[in-house]
Amino acid sequence: MDNVQLLVDLHQDAPRQGPGGEEQTRLAITLSGLKRSSELKIADIGCGSGPSTLVLADALDAHVIAVDIIPEFLDKLADAASRTGVADHVVTRTESMDELSFAEEELDAVWSEGAIYNMGFAEGIEAWRKYLKPGGILAVSELTWLTDERPEELQAYWDKEYPKVDIASAKLATLERLGFSPIGYFVLPENCWLDNYYRPLQKRFAGFLERHKKSDAARVIVKNEENEILLYEKYKDFVGYGYYIARKEQFLGSRL
């Protein structure tokens, strides 16, 4: 297996593939102002196994197109949608988030929890804007500095892993520059990281290593995950996920 296949194997049976929670998805829905309607068309981009997709379909009675590049995650989502009674509201698409097949102004909302970093915050917003109707909603969670300054060890780690981390005011300014009016923001609480993501991940390490006969590649993946967990536990006051909710303006004007 290559590293991508190993990562899929580690994460595919997880309740979620990144920090988050049902309560936080529902809060974002409330802040968005979206009203329950079967006419709503929402894309959940980089959905993984679909915890946010299931909430969107249930809370809004919406038609949700769940998009991910990993078909194993989408298979898990399809099974969960059937079990929870929302299969009629969910369609899956195996697509890269930078090569989406939506038509311009097709969507009422674009959702993406913990996945936009694959493109970059500004790059993702700029690419996805065209798919939203005027007045459409964008809701994304994104790694965010919680303070103006942070420990050198933490800064060095994220400079290497994701140098586009920034403070919330800079992310909000990016939204405005790219033609959105911010309407909501909050920080994911600690339990979204530890209880909902990291602790279930840690419980899978032993089985993952056993399946792959403790290969060097598998060991490196576990070591990297353990390092990230230790850094979060040590420095959780300095970095987290910000959840950004914004409305597409009708005209970009001269901002770009």
C-alpha positions in Angstrom: 0.0 0.0 0.0 1.1 3.6 -0.6 0.7 6.3 2.0 -2.7 7.4 0.7 -4.1 3.9 0.9 -2.7 3.5 4.4 -4.3 6.7 5.5 -7.6 5.6 4.1 -7.3 2.3 5.9 -6.6 4.1 9.2 -9.5 6.6 8.8 -12.3 4.8 6.9 -13.9 3.2 9.9 -13.8 6.4 12.0 -16.9 8.2 13.0 -15.3 11.3 11.4 -12.1 12.1 9.6 -11.4 15.4 11.4 -12.4 17.5 14.4 -16.1 18.4 14.6 -19.4 17.6 16.1 -23.1 17.3 15.3 -23.9 20.2 17.7 -21.5 22.4 15.9 -22.9 21.6 12.5 -26.3 22.4 13.8 -25.1 25.7 15.2 -23.6 26.6 11.8 -27.0 25.8 10.2 -28.7 28.1 12.7 -26.2 30.9 12.0 -26.6 30.4 8.3 -30.3 31.3 8.4 -31.1 28.4 6.1 -34.7 27.3 6.5 -35.9 23.7 6.2 -36.9 22.9 2.7 -36.7 19.9 0.3 -35.9 22.5 -2.4 -32.5 23.3 -0.9 -29.5 22.0 -2.8 -26.3 21.8 -0.7 -22.9 20.5 -1.6 -20.8 19.0 1.3 -17.3 19.1 -0.1 -14.6 16.8 1.3 -17.3 15.2 3.3 -15.4 12.0 4.3 -17.7 9.5 5.8 -20.4 12.2 6.0 -21.2 13.2 9.6 -22.0 16.7 8.5 -23.9 15.4 5.4 -26.2 13.4 7.6 -26.9 16.4 9.8 -27.6 18.7 6.9 -30.0 16.2 5.3 -31.9 15.6 8.6 -32.0 19.2 9.9 -32.9 20.9 6.6 -34.7 18.2 4.7 -32.4 19.3 1.9 -30.9 17.6 -1.2 -27.3 17.1 -0.2 -24.6 16.2 -2.7 -21.7 14.6 -0.7 -18.4 15.0 -2.5 -15.1 13.2 -1.7 -12.2 11.9 -3.6 -12.1 8.7 -1.5 -14.8 6.2 -2.6 -14.4 4.1 0.6 -15.6 7.1 2.7 -18.6 7.6 0.4 -19.5 3.9 0.7 -19.6 4.4 4.5 -21.7 7.5 4.1 -24.2 5.7 1.8 -24.6 2.9 4.4 -25.1 5.5 7.2 -27.6 7.4 5.2 -29.7 4.3 4.7 -29.5 3.4 8.4 -30.6 6.9 9.6 -33.4 7.3 7.1 -32.0 10.1 4.9 -30.9 8.1 1.9 -33.5 9.8 -0.3 -31.8 13.2 0.5 -28.2 12.2 -0.1 -26.3 11.7 -3.4 -22.6 10.9 -3.4 -20.0 12.0 -6.0 -16.4 10.8 -6.2 -14.7 14.0 -7.3 -11.7 16.1 -6.4 -12.7 19.4 -4.7 -10.7 21.3 -7.3 -12.5 19.7 -10.3 -16.2 19.8 -9.3 -18.9 19.2 -11.8 -21.5 21.6 -10.5 -23.0 24.2 -12.8 -22.6 27.9 -12.0 -25.1 29.2 -9.5 -26.5 25.7 -9.0 -26.3 25.5 -5.2 -28.0 27.2 -2.2 -25.1 26.3 0.1 -21.6 25.0 0.1 -20.5 23.2 3.2 -17.0 21.9 4.0 -15.9 20.8 7.5 -12.1 20.5 8.0 -11.3 19.9 4.3 -10.8 23.2 2.6 -7.1 23.1 3.7 -6.5 20.6 0.8 -6.8 23.6 -1.5 -6.2 26.4 0.8 -8.8 28.7 2.4 -8.7 31.5 -0.2 -8.2 29.1 -3.1 -11.2 27.0 -2.1 -13.5 29.9 -1.5 -12.5 31.5 -4.8 -13.0 28.2 -6.7 -16.4 27.3 -5.1 -18.0 30.8 -5.2 -19.2 30.4 -8.8 -21.3 27.4 -7.8 -23.4 29.4 -5.3 -26.6 31.3 -6.2 -26.5 35.0 -5.3 -27.2 35.1 -1.5 -26.0 31.5 -1.2 -24.3 30.3 2.0 -20.7 29.2 2.5 -19.9 27.3 5.7 -16.4 26.0 6.3 -14.3 25.0 9.3 -10.6 25.8 9.0 -7.5 25.6 11.1 -7.1 29.0 12.8 -4.6 30.7 15.2 -6.5 31.6 18.3 -3.8 34.2 19.4 -1.6 36.7 17.7 1.5 34.9 19.0 2.2 31.2 19.7 4.9 28.9 20.9 7.9 28.4 18.6 7.4 24.6 18.5 3.8 24.9 17.4 4.5 27.6 14.9 7.3 25.5 13.3 5.1 22.4 13.1 2.2 24.2 11.3 4.6 26.3 9.1 5.7 22.9 7.7 2.3 21.2 7.6 -0.1 24.0 6.7 1.6 27.4 6.4 -1.7 29.1 5.4 -2.9 29.0 9.0 -4.0 32.5 10.1 -6.0 34.4 12.7 -9.7 34.7 12.3 -9.7 38.3 11.4 -7.5 37.5 8.4 -9.8 34.7 7.3 -12.8 36.9 7.6 -11.1 39.6 5.6 -10.4 37.0 2.9 -14.1 36.1 2.8 -15.0 39.8 2.3 -12.3 40.3 -0.4 -13.7 37.3 -2.3 -17.3 38.5 -2.3 -18.8 37.2 0.8 -20.5 38.8 3.8 -19.5 37.0 7.0 -22.6 36.2 9.1 -21.2 33.9 11.8 -18.0 32.6 13.4 -17.2 30.3 16.3 -14.3 28.1 17.5 -14.8 24.3 17.8 -14.5 23.3 21.5 -11.9 20.9 22.8 -14.3 17.9 22.8 -14.6 18.2 19.0 -10.9 17.4 18.8 -10.3 15.0 21.7 -13.6 13.1 22.2 -14.8 13.1 18.7 -11.6 12.7 16.7 -8.3 12.1 18.4 -9.4 9.5 21.1 -11.2 7.3 18.5 -8.2 7.6 16.3 -5.8 6.5 19.0 -8.0 3.4 19.7 -7.4 2.3 16.0 -3.6 2.6 16.1 -2.9 -0.9 17.4 -5.2 -2.7 14.9 -3.9 -0.6 12.1 -0.3 -1.5 12.9 -1.2 -5.2 13.2 -3.0 -5.2 9.9 0.1 -3.8 8.2 2.6 -6.0 10.1 4.1 -2.9 11.8 5.6 -1.8 8.5 7.9 1.2 8.5 5.3 3.2 6.5 2.5 2.3 8.9 4.7 3.2 11.9 5.6 6.6 10.4 1.9 7.4 9.9 1.0 6.5 13.5 4.0 8.5 14.8 2.9 11.6 12.8 -0.6 11.3 14.1 0.6 10.9 17.7 2.8 13.9 17.3 -0.1 16.1 16.1 -2.2 14.9 19.1 0.5 15.7 21.6 0.9 19.2 20.1 -2.8 19.8 20.3 -3.0 18.7 23.9 0.0 20.9 24.8 -1.0 24.0 22.9 -4.8 23.8 22.4 -5.2 27.4 23.7 -3.3 28.7 20.7 -4.8 26.8 17.7 -8.1 25.3 16.8 -10.7 25.1 14.1 -12.7 28.3 13.3 -16.1 27.8 11.8 -16.9 30.5 9.2 -20.4 31.1 7.8 -20.8 33.7 5.1 -23.3 34.8 2.4 -22.4 35.3 -1.2 -22.8 38.9 -2.3 -24.6 39.5 -5.6 -21.7 41.5 -7.1 -18.0 41.4 -6.5 -17.6 45.0 -7.5 -13.9 46.1 -7.5 -12.8 44.0 -4.6 -10.7 41.7 -6.7 
